[in-house]
């Protein structure tokens, strides 16, 4: 039985997404290799700007928010008083590096 135009279109879309995902993964892996030497020890220097950074705590990498000389989790909670709070992760962070540039859109 011959596939319909819709089935062909869906399969082509799946293959495109698969190829695009592989390219993104390869670029990400290349960036990670390049970043091996770019980790900055928090005892040597802290970021000059507030914002998100990739951090290392001795066990795993994570994306944390750096604000006013402290590291905070990206998630938070809103208390009964309506104040939004994040966990202070400062004591755990040993190294950080800048986030990569976002992908270019076509």
Buried (B, 14 or more C-beta within 10 A) or exposed (E): EEEEEEEEEEEEEEEEEEEEEEEEEEEEEEEEEEBEEEBBEBEEEBBEEEEEBBBBBEEEBBEBBBEEEBBBBEEEEEEEEEEEEBBEBBEBBEBBBBEEEEEEEE
